[in-house]
Amino acid sequence: MTRHLFIAPAEIQSPRWKQAFPEAQLIHEYAHLSQADCVWLLVCDDRDLAWLESVAASNKKVIALTAIETSEQARKALEAGATGYVHYLAAASVLEQVAQVVFAGGIWLGADLMRQLVLATNRSLVAKPVNGTAVDLSQLTSRELAVAQLVAAGKSTKEVACELDITERTVKAHLGSTFEKLKVRDRLHLALIISGKSGS
């Protein structure tokens, strides 16, 4: 079982953390990290970012929590070693998704931040082939391509399911198959590929 540890001031906490991970520990100071597999750290200032960097250097998964999502803070958190960046009041189901993505080797950003990042990257970079080979979207089924395009646009699993009138489980299955076929790591990687191909 994955051991989750949330670090935040007592006045800035959410009951959703325990809803998502009932066995999680909640502490107010930087201590007792040895027992945690995943550290959720509320980032308010540069001191927190420095602590995040030191925790990430110990090979633990670190997810940055924030009270106000900004692209600048997200960039700094990712540069410091975070593999996820999410609002501290996110729903329990979202926190569970964040953990799943991070432990599958991906990076989690909220939909709005992902859109900003993809647009900024598109403006500054020419899309590059994945793993040195051209990306062939024709290997995807029509439904996989539809799911991939909606995910690349920053839609959540639930939003994709509603739009395509399929279950969230089916969306995840199509997404998993798409990741495997295109050899991509996560939603952000997929978004960069899809937007790169559509812009070419």
N, C-alpha and C positions, 0 to 999 in steps of 0.2 A: 504494500500500500504506500502510495506517495504521501510523504509528510510535508504539509504546508505550514508555513510560518508567515504571519502578517505582522509587519512592524509599522506602527503609526501612533501618533499622540492619542491619548485617551479620548480627547474631545473630537477627534476626526476618525471615526470608525463606522462600520456598517454591519447591521445584522445579517446582511446577505452573504458575508464572508463565511459565516458558520452554516448558513443554509446550503451554500455550495459545497463546503468541505467541513462537515460536522466535527471531524477530529482535529481541525486546524488549531494551532496555538496563536494567540494574540498577545503581543508584547509591546511595550512602549519605548524600550531601549535596545540598542544594538548588542544583543547577547544571545547565548544559547543557540547559535547557528549550526552547531555540529550535528544536531539531530534532524535538521530540515533538508528535504530534497529540493523544495521550491520555496524561494523567499519572495514575498510580495512586499515591496517597500514603498511607502508613501514618499514621493519626491516633492519637496517644497523649495529647496535651495541647493547651492553648489556643494554644501557639506553633505547633503543626502546623496548627491550624484557621486561624490568621492567615496562614500560608503558603499554605494551600489557597485562601483567599479571594483572595490576590494572584495566584495562578496562574489561577484562574477568571476574574479580571478581564482577563486577557490573551487571552480568547476561546479558551482550550484546554478540551477536555473533561477534567474532573477526577473521578476516582472515589476515594472514601475507602475505604481498607482499615482493618480493625480487628482487634484480638486478642479483644475482648469486645464483642459486639453489644448495644447498649442503645438504647432509643427516644430517650433524651435526647441521646446522642452523634450518633445519626442525624439528629435535628432540627437540631443545631448544624452538622453537616457540610452538610446541604442548604441551610440558611440562608447558609452561607459560600460556596455556589456549586457544591457537588458535584452531579453528576447520577447518581451511583450510590453505594451503601454496601453493602459486602460483607466477609465474614470473610476474612482474608488467607490462610487455609488452604483456601478454597473449591476445589472440583474444577476442573480445566482446562476442562471442558465448561460449567461455570457461569460462569467468567470470560469465556468466549467469548460466552455469552448476554448477560452484562452489557454487553459492548462492543457487541453488535448492537443491544440496546435503546437504549443511550445514543446511538449514532450514528444511530439512527432518530428521535431527538428525544424519547425517553422518559426516565423516571427508574426506576432499579432499587433495589428494597429486597428483602430476604429475605422469605420467606412469613410468618414469625412477626411481623416488624415491620410488614408490610403489613396483616396482620389487626388488630394493635393500632391502627395509624393509622386504618384504616377505622372501627373501632369507636369510637375517640375522636372522629373527625370526625362520625360519625352521632349521637353524643350531644350534640355542641355546635352542629351546623348542620342546618338544614332543607335537604334535597336541592334543588339548583337545576337548572333546565333547562340543557342543553348549548347553547352558542352562542345563548342567548336563545330557543330553541325547545324544546318538550317532546320528551322522548326516547320514541321509539316502538319498543318491543322486538318488536312484531309483525312488523316488517320482517325479523327474523332467521329463518332456517330453524330447525327444531327442534334440529338438531345444533349449529348455531352458538350457539343459546341455551344448550344443555347445556354446551358448552365455555366460554361466557362465565360461566356461573354457577359452574363449578368454578374457573376462573381467579380470579373475584371472591372466592372463598373462600380464596384464597391457594395453590392447588395449582400445582405446577410443570408444565411441558409434559409431562414424562415421566409424572407422576402422573395427569394428565388422560388421556393416551393409554392408560395401563393401565386406568383406571376405565371408559373408554368403549370399550375394545378396538379402538382405531384407532392408526395410526402417529403418531409425533411430528410428522412432516411434515404430516399431515392436520390435526392440532391447530393448527399454525402457519398453515395455509391458512385454516381456519375463523376463527382469531383475526384474521388480516389482513383478511378480509372483514368481520368484525364491527366492527373499528376504523373501517373505511371507511364502513360503513353508519351507524354511530352518531356518526361524526366525533369519536372519542376519540383521545387522544395515546398512552396507554400503559396498562399493566395496572392501575396505581393509579387512574387516571381511570375506567377501566371498572368497577373494584370499587366506587368511590363511586357510580356511576350505578346499578349493579345493586342494591347494598344500599339505595340511596335509593328505588328503585322497589319493591323487595320490602317495604320498611318503610312504604310509603304505602298 
